[in-house]
Structures are given as C-alpha cells and as structure tokens.
Amino acid sequence: MDKRIKKIKNIRLHHEGADLLMVGLAFVVLVGIILWFSIENKIPFYTFLVLCGIPYCIAVNFFRCPIRRFEGDTDNIIVAPADGKIVVVEEVFEDKYFHEPRQMVSIFMSLWNVHANWFPCEGVVEQVNHYNGNFHKAWLPKASEENERAEVVIKAENGQRILCRQVAGAVARRIVTYAKPKDDCYIDEHLGFIKFGSRVDLYLPIDAEVNVKMDEHTTGNVTVIGKLKN
C-alpha cells in the first residue's frame, strides 16, 4: 500500500469537533443552495464559498485526530503529549505538587497542529485539577501560571511522579481533560483536547534524561521527550 494512502487512512476527525463541523457544514450547504437558486449573478455564491470554505477547512484540519501507536519499549519512557514545537527546556522549582527542582519541557501548539493530547507515560493518575484564568499568548512564560489550565499528576510505573499541564492560549477557550484520579493511564491513550491554540507543560524529575531541544518539533505519542531513571 502506498505510504500516502496509509497515512490518510490513519487520520480521522476528533469527536470534540463533531458538532461544530456538522453545524458549520449544514450552514454552508444551506446558504449556498439559497444563493445558487435565488440570485442570477453567481459571484455572491462563489464569494460565499471562499469566505466560508477557507475557515471551515481550517477547522477540519484543526480537529484531525491521527491514529498513532508508539513503536518501541514503553518502560520509563516519556513521549510527547502533543504535536508542536518545544519552547521551554529548563530547570525550575515546582512548589505546588513536588516542592523540589524539576525539569520543565513545554510544547507550543499552533492553530495548524493536531490538538489531541496523549498521556506522556504509563502509570496511575493521582490528581486532576482545573483552574480558570487569563488567556495570554500560550508561548509566554506567565501563561503556565496565569492562564486557564488543567493539571494532571501521574505516578509512573517506576514510582516517580510527573506533572502534565494543559494550558489555554490567547485563542483557546476550552480545555477538555479525560484523565480521572485513580485511573490507570497508558501511552497511546488520549489525555484530553485543547481547542484552538495552546501549550502542554511537562514537569519531569530532575534526574530524568531529556532528549529534546529548543525549537524542535514534536509529534504527539511518537517523539520521545526523555526517559526516567530506574
């Protein structure tokens, strides 16, 4: 099978966008039919198709949901929870959950990225907290602490704890988190979804091996962010 055909077959639309896309398509079709049969001059019809068709195609692209399976051993592995670009790789002091130095890795998702989020490791969900907040641009440092966000603390299989934070951006207005306390979590499973531009932060143990660099592009559930110590 041609690789391009196989890639297309492995892409579907995320259920978070189903209602929006169905309503949008119904609107475009209905108005298009009215314009086509009620106006002799077809220029308004074609203008409408362009003005509405482009945003609709962008929305379809945004709600893509590729079917991905991590290839390789998952023991102590941390995979990228999202598609995007690495905007932070630094040591910070995490004073809310761990009260100790941590390695922070942040992935910024643009409007063109897939916005489904995957669990970064295998283990058990310990805590899930959601906080209302501002909507600063997602790549700004203050976005992690001041923007609307959802925080998921995971106890990995080796006993170490990881924080995965979903952060809303300047455009994002809804964070969806599927993780629930006491749930088992696995690589290949969806952690949640963030609508329209955002970022995901990871707080890893200070002794974790980090394999990514600034400005590197990541593929959710594929790119290896790092590895935990045994």
Secondary structure as UniProt FT lines:
FT   HELIX           3..9
FT   STRAND          11..13
FT   HELIX           15..17
FT   HELIX           18..38
FT   HELIX           43..62
FT   STRAND          64..66
FT   TURN            75..76
FT   STRAND          77..79
FT   STRAND          84..94
FT   TURN            95..98
FT   STRAND          100..109
FT   TURN            111..112
FT   STRAND          116..118
FT   STRAND          123..131
FT   TURN            138..139
FT   TURN            141..142
FT   HELIX           143..146
FT   STRAND          149..156
FT   TURN            157..158
FT   STRAND          161..168
FT   STRAND          174..177
FT   TURN            181..182
FT   STRAND          184..185
FT   TURN            187..188
FT   STRAND          190..195
FT   STRAND          198..205
FT   TURN            206..207
FT   STRAND          209..210
FT   TURN            214..215
FT   STRAND          217..218
FT   TURN            220..222
FT   STRAND          224..227
//
